[in-house]
Amino acid sequence: MKRILSLITFGLCLGFSPLFAQKKNKKGTANPPTTQNDRQFWLAKMDQMVRPVMYYLAQDSLRIMMPKVTSKRIDNREHRIQVQYVEVLGRVLSGIAPWLQGEGGSAEEVALRNQYRAWALKGISNALDSTAKDYMTFNIGGQQIVDASYLAYAFLRAPWLFEHLSKTDQDRLAKALRTTRQFKPVFSNWLLFSALTETFFCRFGYEWDPMRVDYALQQLEQWYVGDGMYNDGTTFAYDYYNSYVIHPYLAAITQVIGQKTGSYNGMIAKIKKRNERYAVIQERLINTDGTYPATGRSIVYRGAAFHHLADMAWRKALPATLKPAQVRCALTAVIRKTLESPSTYEKGWLTIGLYGSQPDLADFYNNQGSLYIASNIFLPLGLPENDPFWKDAPEKWSAQKIWSGEDFPHDHSESWK
């Protein structure tokens, strides 16, 4: 009982990291970040979002403390709660992995990164230890093809994490990921989830299945429809799955597999061009105030709608027409807008919604863990503070330039396949 009470007391303090707290103005609201503290603003928002997950998992108390919240239209509540723990672990780690991989920064940032590294290693160990209360199994159902892939993605983005796991935990991780092979992926972007897990095996020297990777790559090639966008399965949907999954996953898979074989060189060149075109489209979707069209399923993933744009910035793969500083400013506006509502968090945990608590926006598969894919907007924190993304002076993004009356280059779709 004392342990639970102490954890609850800690939870009441989770809302904002004192290391990066913003000063308040006379009205009691946070002053907007300046050029000098954009990075600190991002760090504070990242810390606020993921701290409960990483702290409680390291304490072997995630199952005790994490809310069991699901969509009001959930298809199978019991099942969705069972899988939410692997789901939240993979999604959080996939977003903060580049930062965990990085080095340097202010003394406060280094201390925070070291703390999160320790939490991550301990938390992963707890998740893989069958004697721990937070032990996670990966064979509950097909949804875990998705969840396992995000965890695998975290290690691709932060090899440091894998290298600093004990040999026992490395083997347990590989075994856990391997159990998801028993499930058949949906004929959609899910093919990429299976492929990325195999890419993890390839990257870290385990036996891997080239056929699962090839099938996903060849099928996505068939689903390309033009102007940087893919069908999600056999039909096109105007949602953000090209950003949530398709483009970032294709980039990660081809980066690793392209080093193993030259068989995909032609495809990889086309994927690169499509990545660049879709980054342009993504940047133009961000309105002058950081809002964006709330269309399609999974809109409660908040800033993960710009997973692709953040990934391109982190990988230093932005097209020449997008300056890193303008992308930083645009993504900062999205972070501020999607997280500024007073009802964004309840007792330190993300609520279901896009702008605060909006439970009716949820889809049938959404649970408490699903929401934490939003951490993927923080990928550029993996860039050092002296990178142009962080150090360059603020730049207006496209919407700001256009809607302030500035002359602006025309836009056009790409006709190549």
ZAMARGU-4260 file (C-alpha; in steps of 0.2 Angstrom, whole numbers, plus 5000, padded with zeros to 4 digits):
<rodrens>
0) 5000/5000/5000 | 5014/5012/5004 | 5022/5009/4987 | 5006/5012/4978 | 5003/5028/4988
5) 5021/5034/4984 | 5018/5031/4966 | 5002/5040/4966 | 5010/5055/4974 | 5024/5055/4961
10) 5010/5054/4947 | 5002/5070/4954 | 5019/5078/4950 | 5021/5071/4932 | 5013/5085/4923
15) 5028/5095/4918 | 5047/5093/4920 | 5055/5107/4931 | 5070/5106/4921 | 5062/5114/4906
20) 5047/5123/4914 | 5042/5139/4905 | 5040/5155/4914 | 5023/5161/4916 | 5016/5178/4911
25) 5005/5189/4922 | 4990/5180/4916 | 4997/5164/4922 | 4999/5156/4904 | 5015/5150/4897
30) 5025/5162/4886 | 5028/5156/4869 | 5045/5149/4866 | 5058/5160/4858 | 5072/5155/4846
35) 5084/5151/4860 | 5072/5139/4869 | 5063/5130/4855 | 5073/5114/4859 | 5069/5116/4878
40) 5050/5118/4874 | 5051/5102/4864 | 5060/5093/4878 | 5048/5099/4891 | 5033/5093/4880
45) 5041/5077/4876 | 5045/5074/4895 | 5027/5078/4900 | 5020/5066/4888 | 5031/5051/4890
50) 5037/5052/4908 | 5023/5042/4916 | 5025/5028/4904 | 5044/5027/4906 | 5044/5030/4925
55) 5031/5018/4930 | 5038/5004/4918 | 5055/5006/4926 | 5046/5004/4943 | 5038/4988/4937
60) 5021/4997/4940 | 5014/5002/4923 | 5000/4990/4924 | 4995/4997/4941 | 4996/5015/4936
65) 4991/5016/4918 | 4973/5020/4915 | 4962/5007/4906 | 4954/5019/4894 | 4947/5013/4877
70) 4936/5020/4863 | 4918/5021/4867 | 4915/5011/4851 | 4929/4998/4855 | 4927/4981/4847
75) 4934/4971/4861 | 4938/4980/4877 | 4946/4966/4886 | 4958/4962/4871 | 4962/4980/4868
80) 4967/4983/4887 | 4978/4967/4886 | 4988/4973/4871 | 4989/4992/4877 | 5006/4989/4886
85) 5016/4983/4872 | 5007/4996/4862 | 5012/5010/4873 | 5030/5004/4875 | 5033/5003/4857
90) 5025/5019/4852 | 5034/5029/4866 | 5051/5022/4862 | 5050/5024/4844 | 5047/5043/4846
95) 5061/5046/4859 | 5073/5034/4852 | 5083/5047/4841 | 5085/5058/4857 | 5091/5043/4867
100) 5104/5039/4854 | 5110/5056/4854 | 5124/5064/4865 | 5127/5082/4871 | 5117/5096/4875
105) 5115/5107/4891 | 5119/5099/4907 | 5100/5098/4911 | 5097/5089/4894 | 5111/5077/4897
110) 5104/5073/4915 | 5087/5070/4908 | 5093/5059/4894 | 5103/5049/4906 | 5088/5047/4917
115) 5077/5041/4902 | 5091/5029/4896 | 5091/5021/4913 | 5072/5020/4914 | 5071/5013/4896
120) 5084/4999/4899 | 5075/4994/4916 | 5058/4996/4908 | 5062/4985/4893 | 5070/4972/4905
125) 5054/4972/4916 | 5043/4970/4900 | 5053/4955/4895 | 5055/4947/4912 | 5041/4934/4915
130) 5043/4936/4934 | 5040/4955/4933 | 5023/4962/4936 | 5024/4972/4920 | 5029/4957/4909
135) 5022/4958/4892 | 5018/4944/4880 | 5018/4947/4861 | 5006/4933/4856 | 4989/4939/4862
140) 4983/4944/4844 | 4986/4951/4827 | 4987/4969/4834 | 5004/4965/4841 | 5011/4964/4824
145) 5009/4983/4824 | 5015/4985/4842 | 5030/4974/4840 | 5036/4983/4825 | 5036/5000/4834
150) 5047/4992/4847 | 5058/4985/4834 | 5058/5003/4826 | 5065/5010/4842 | 5080/4999/4841
155) 5083/5004/4823 | 5083/5022/4828 | 5093/5019/4844 | 5105/5005/4842 | 5112/5011/4859
160) 5097/5004/4867 | 5100/4987/4860 | 5118/4987/4863 | 5116/4991/4881 | 5103/4978/4885
165) 5110/4962/4893 | 5112/4947/4882 | 5098/4939/4891 | 5086/4954/4887 | 5092/4954/4869
170) 5088/4936/4867 | 5071/4938/4876 | 5067/4953/4864 | 5071/4943/4849 | 5061/4929/4855
175) 5046/4940/4859 | 5047/4949/4842 | 5048/4932/4833 | 5031/4926/4841 | 5022/4939/4830
180) 5026/4929/4815 | 5011/4918/4819 | 4999/4932/4814 | 4994/4936/4797 | 4995/4955/4793
185) 4980/4964/4786 | 4982/4967/4767 | 4986/4986/4770 | 5000/4996/4778 | 5001/4981/4790
190) 5013/4973/4778 | 5026/4986/4783 | 5024/4981/4801 | 5029/4963/4798 | 5043/4969/4786
195) 5050/4981/4799 | 5051/4968/4812 | 5061/4957/4800 | 5072/4972/4796 | 5076/4973/4815
200) 5082/4955/4814 | 5092/4959/4798 | 5100/4974/4806 | 5105/4965/4822 | 5112/4949/4815
205) 5097/4937/4818 | 5090/4925/4805 | 5077/4936/4795 | 5064/4932/4782 | 5068/4941/4766
210) 5051/4936/4758 | 5041/4946/4771 | 5052/4961/4767 | 5051/4959/4748 | 5032/4956/4748
215) 5029/4972/4758 | 5040/4982/4747 | 5033/4975/4730 | 5015/4977/4736 | 5018/4995/4741
220) 5025/4998/4724 | 5009/4992/4717 | 4999/5004/4728 | 5008/5020/4724 | 4995/5032/4716
225) 5006/5047/4712 | 5010/5064/4720 | 5020/5056/4734 | 5005/5046/4741 | 5001/5027/4742
230) 4984/5018/4744 | 4982/5010/4761 | 4978/4993/4754 | 4967/4992/4738 | 4959/5009/4740
235) 4964/5027/4743 | 4959/5035/4760 | 4962/5054/4763 | 4969/5051/4780 | 4987/5052/4788
240) 4992/5034/4786 | 5005/5039/4773 | 5013/5049/4787 | 5009/5038/4802 | 5016/5022/4794
245) 5019/5021/4775 | 5033/5034/4772 | 5043/5032/4788 | 5042/5013/4787 | 5048/5013/4769
250) 5062/5024/4773 | 5068/5014/4788 | 5066/4997/4779 | 5075/5002/4763 | 5089/5011/4773
255) 5094/4994/4781 | 5090/4982/4767 | 5098/4993/4754 | 5114/4990/4763 | 5112/4971/4761
260) 5107/4970/4743 | 5107/4981/4728 | 5091/4973/4721 | 5080/4987/4727 | 5091/5002/4721
265) 5079/5007/4708 | 5064/5006/4720 | 5074/5015/4733 | 5078/5030/4722 | 5059/5032/4718
270) 5054/5030/4736 | 5067/5044/4740 | 5058/5056/4728 | 5041/5051/4734 | 5047/5054/4752
275) 5052/5072/4747 | 5036/5076/4738 | 5025/5070/4753 | 5036/5081/4765 | 5032/5096/4754
280) 5013/5092/4755 | 5014/5089/4774 | 5022/5105/4777 | 5009/5114/4767 | 4995/5106/4777
285) 5001/5115/4793 | 4990/5131/4795 | 4997/5148/4801 | 4992/5143/4819 | 4998/5125/4819
290) 4981/5118/4815 | 4978/5105/4801 | 4964/5096/4793 | 4956/5084/4805 | 4952/5071/4792
295) 4952/5052/4792 | 4954/5039/4805 | 4966/5039/4820 | 4965/5058/4821 | 4967/5056/4840
300) 4986/5052/4836 | 4988/5071/4837 | 5006/5077/4831 | 5010/5059/4824 | 5000/5066/4809
305) 5017/5073/4805 | 5028/5058/4809 | 5034/5058/4791 | 5039/5077/4791 | 5048/5075/4808
310) 5057/5059/4802 | 5063/5068/4786 | 5070/5082/4797 | 5078/5070/4809 | 5086/5060/4794
315) 5092/5076/4786 | 5082/5071/4771 | 5071/5086/4768 | 5070/5092/4750 | 5079/5108/4746
320) 5063/5118/4745 | 5060/5115/4764 | 5072/5124/4776 | 5075/5115/4792 | 5071/5130/4802
325) 5054/5132/4794 | 5050/5114/4797 | 5055/5117/4815 | 5044/5132/4817 | 5029/5123/4809
330) 5031/5107/4820 | 5033/5118/4835 | 5016/5126/4831 | 5008/5109/4829 | 5015/5103/4846
335) 5009/5119/4854 | 4992/5118/4846 | 4989/5099/4849 | 4995/5099/4867 | 4989/5116/4873
340) 4971/5112/4879 | 4969/5110/4898 | 4961/5094/4895 | 4975/5086/4885 | 4980/5077/4900
345) 4971/5069/4915 | 4982/5065/4930 | 4997/5065/4919 | 4990/5054/4905 | 4985/5058/4888
350) 4967/5059/4885 | 4958/5053/4869 | 4956/5068/4857 | 4965/5080/4845 | 4962/5096/4855
355) 4960/5091/4873 | 4948/5077/4878 | 4937/5073/4863 | 4932/5054/4866 | 4920/5053/4851
360) 4935/5056/4839 | 4941/5038/4843 | 4941/5023/4832 | 4936/5006/4837 | 4954/5000/4840
365) 4960/5015/4851 | 4965/5012/4869 | 4976/5022/4881 | 4992/5016/4873 | 4987/5020/4855
370) 4988/5039/4859 | 5007/5039/4863 | 5012/5037/4844 | 5011/5056/4846 | 5028/5055/4853
375) 5035/5053/4835 | 5033/5071/4832 | 5048/5073/4843 | 5060/5064/4832 | 5071/5079/4828
380) 5077/5080/4846 | 5089/5067/4839 | 5098/5081/4830 | 5111/5090/4840 | 5107/5107/4846
385) 5120/5115/4834 | 5111/5107/4819 | 5103/5120/4807 | 5086/5113/4812 | 5089/5120/4830
390) 5101/5134/4828 | 5095/5143/4813 | 5084/5159/4815 | 5065/5156/4814 | 5058/5155/4797
395) 5040/5157/4792 | 5032/5141/4785 | 5022/5140/4769 | 5005/5144/4776 | 5012/5159/4785
400) 5020/5166/4769 | 5005/5163/4758 | 4992/5170/4770 | 5002/5185/4774 | 5002/5190/4756
405) 5020/5186/4752 | 5023/5180/4734 | 5027/5162/4734 | 5032/5148/4721 | 5019/5138/4713
410) 5015/5120/4718 | 5012/5106/4706 | 5010/5087/4708 | 5023/5075/4703 | 5019/5064/4687
415) 5032/5051/4689 | 5029/5034/4696
</rodrens>
